[in-house]
Amino acid sequence: MIDDLADTTWDRELEDLFLRIGHGFGRADLRSRMRDYVRALLGPVGRKNG
C-alpha cells in the first residue's frame, strides 16, 4: 500500500519536473530522450553507464 502511494507520488513529481524543464528542449524528440535518460538514471539498475 505504501509502496504504491510512493510510486504514484514519485511519478507525479517527475512529471511536474519534466513539465518545468521541458521548455528548455525545443524539439519533442529531445524532450522524450531527456525523460528516458532521467528515468533510467533513477531506475533500480546497480550500474549505469550514460
N, C-alpha and C positions, 0 to 999 in steps of 0.2 A: 504494500500500500504506500509506504513512504517512498520507496524507490520509484514507483510510477509517478507520484507527485513531484519528486525531484527531477525526473526525466522531463516531465511536462514543463516545469518551471525553467529548466535549463534550455530546452528547445525554444521557449518563448523569449528568453533573454538573448539567445543567439540570434533569433530573427530580428529582435529590436536592434541589436548591434549591426547586423547586416543592412538594415534599413538606414541606420545613421551614417554608415561609412560607404554605402553602395554608390552614392553620387560621385565619389572620387574615381570610380571606374566607369568611363564613358560608354563602353560597349557592353551589351548584355552577356556576351560570352566571357568577357573578363570578370564580370561580377560573379558569374557562375563558377568560374575557375577559382576565384578568391574564396567563395563559400566552401567549395570542395576541399581546398587546401586547409582552411581553418578547421573544418570538421575533422579532417584527417589528423591534424596536429593534436587535436583534443581527444582523439579516439583511444581505444583501450590497447593499442599495439605497444609492445615493450620498447622496440627500437624504431626510430623514424629517420629516414634519410631524405630530406627535402631537396 
